Amino acid sequence: MHSISGWKLARRPNYVTNTDKDYPYSECPFLGEYHLKKLPPSLNALIEHVDYWGEGRIVHQHGISGFSDCYNVNHTYQLVSNGPDKNRKIPNRIPVVNYTNCDTSGYIKDNSVKTVTIMGAPINNSCAEDIARMVNSDQGKVVAYGFETNSAAIRNLIRELKKKDLFLCPRYTLPSELQGLSLFNSDLTFLNLSMLKDQLYNYVAEAAYDIAVEITKTMDTENGYEAINKVVTKLLGAGSTNVMTYAYKLLNSGGDEVIRKSFPDAIQLVLKGEVVTIVNKQYQQALKLDANVDSYNDRLAWGDKSDKTSRRVSWKFNPIWENDKVVFKINNMDCNMFLKLDANTDSLGDRKSWGSTNDNEINHEYYVEPSMKDGTLVFRIINYQYNQALKLDANVDSYGDRLLWGHNGDPHGANSALDWIIAANKTWERDTVGILLAAFACYYIGTSESSTSSSLS
């Protein structure tokens, strides 16, 4: 198929359609005796584009392939296979020994290429390793045209590029210079972490949760988890209302490890339904329910003057999927009641907050929206039915406690009274551990007595 004699007799590359990169070995075979000057020639520079198994720009009746301004890695005696330049030497060709022995390290420096493309041709282990070797981990990307995501070729690329922290970015929009290859109707792009963070941020901000989750789950390295954490931190700082829904979708698609390593503890506590204390940031009072009930057996909700640790101020968030967002029912663990807003308003349009035994109404549902303010993670808790954020009364009762209200105003406005801090309820955890230990002790003693009785009989 390939012969040195045929290659030597072939016409020179077409440097009218293709840019001559002035590479001195483009028309030399792969021979060991050359003392090669590696690309890029200058220190700290990067090669813009390498097309693996490329043959230059080909405009053919069956479609367009290749690029006119790049280096083309190919078999040492491969000629252009199609189009008007068929059987000419490949422009800007960098040779490899053969299709299973892909090593361009004598020609291209490690970590030195911004963009590597590959079209249709097989990606074996050797090819994938060489692509991963040359692509720059900080600024690079790899684009594979004409492959299925679950193909062996792409799995080879995923494995090798993960070592450089380049990850598959589904539905990535290619820059214009990499578009227009009509011979292929699909492309898969691997991006460096810097580019991937920008993509992930935009997808979450635009509520494109499925794509965001798909990207996130590919970033399963320590550096990947750190990058996700930076995206989450940036979203929280920008006050994005989509973080909790993104985290919920991620958790429910098997992303437990990402949640654990990349999201703040308080978000994890809310999502996983752990028992927590909910403290108003402005007044430093924890949410509780009244000791007494009204004629409907409901209890008013208050901020407690001093208690931030007991079972009385213990709560649990129960997630529900509602109209493409996650909302929560908020359950007081001490009374086993659910938080709701009153159907009636006061003169300001505010609504009192109650605990009720039932949870079957829309006004039992809340958006829980985290954001970062002055270095502190706070939450807005916004009633789904009335779009009112929870706040504590500016006035106190005779005990120093404050009534809990739904605020008749912008739930996302600059109002620190609407900010809440959520943390684990240590008393509940301690009591639960104590109950479990006591139950285990009873079981152990019962088992021991039964064993003793059996041996005596």
Number of C-alpha atoms within 10 A of each C-alpha: 5 12 10 12 9 14 20 14 11 16 15 15 23 19 15 8 15 18 17 17 14 9 15 10 16 22 20 15 19 19 11 8 6 11 9 12 14 15 19 16 12 8 7 7 11 20 22 15 21 27 26 24 26 27 30 28 23 24 17 13 9 10 13 16 22 23 23 20 21 26 28 27 24 23 22 24 23 23 23 20 14 16 16 12 21 15 19 20 25 32 31 29 31 28 26 25 16 15 17 14 14 22 20 22 14 18 17 23 19 18 19 23 27 20 24 26 24 23 21 13 15 16 25 18 18 15 24 21 19 19 28 28 23 22 29 23 22 17 18 27 26 27 19 24 19 16 21 14 15 8 10 15 20 20 17 17 24 20 16 21 25 19 14 19 21 32 28 27 23 17 12 15 12 12 7 7 9 13 10 13 20 13 19 15 10 13 22 21 20 25 24 25 24 14 16 25 21 11 20 24 18 15 18 24 19 12 19 14 23 15 17 23 22 17 22 23 20 16 23 18 14 13 13 24 21 18 20 26 19 16 22 24 19 15 21 20 17 13 17 19 20 21 23 21 23 22 24 25 18 22 19 9 13 12 18 14 14 23 21 14 14 20 21 15 16 19 22 19 17 24 22 15 16 19 25 27 27 24 23 24 18 15 19 17 23 27 27 31 28 18 10 9 14 9 6 8 10 21 23 23 23 25 28 25 17 12 15 22 16 14 22 22 28 27 30 25 22 18 21 14 12 11 7 9 16 22 26 24 23 24 23 26 18 15 20 14 20 25 26 29 27 16 10 9 14 10 6 9 12 20 22 23 24 23 26 23 16 13 17 10 9 14 18 23 28 29 23 26 22 27 22 17 15 7 8 11 20 23 24 24 25 24 26 18 14 18 18 26 26 27 30 27 19 10 9 15 10 6 9 12 20 23 23 23 25 27 24 17 14 11 19 15 9 9 12 15 18 25 26 26 20 23 17 20 21 17 19 23 15 11 12 12 12 12 12 12 12 12 12 12 12 12 12 12 12 12 12 12 12 12 11 11 10 9 8 7 5
